[in-house]
Amino acid sequence: MRAAGLATMAYYYFDFRDVKKQDRYGVLSSLLCQLSAKSDSCYEVLWKLYSDNANGTGKPDNGTLTECIKDMLRLPGQGPVYIIIDALDECPNISGTPSAREKVLELVEDLIELDLPNIHLCVTSRPEVDIRTVLKPLTSLQISLHDESGQKEDIIEYIKSVVHSDRSMRKWREEDKQLVIDVLSEKADGMYVILSGAS
């Protein structure tokens, strides 16, 4: 549907290695750019934000960016819009009140509460208690992959491929490689998928 222009998709991955990809501002900036690149109407909404902020010399805050994405999603005549937020658990939950993760969870709540039938939201995460507590009452479908053997096997195969293909690890003793595989596989913690939107 996306390739045929019948649907729009925007994707965001929280990356624990990149501080710029661990907060609400990063999510909003990325989603706004992706949506505006795929729709003239969304581009006009973003252009207005740009103009209102002295043609890019000002920096809008989280609240302004949130209103901008809401304006984009409320545009009439849009086809289905799929927003995928991957690895929410990689968003830090340690400092600040509210924490970076709490701010992202508030954003997800805001988007779900728009209650727009063409908006579909998919959030993936490890089954962290705070994430489940906030999102469980908001969702139409939850899938726990935490204890699925297929997922665990995929994780183990990925770890093995990295250990055996990494140039520096190839020189390690076999028992050290196996120890890395065993420990990382045991600590993988599974995945929790939350979906919202019209079925």
Disulfide bonds with the S-S distance in Angstrom:
none
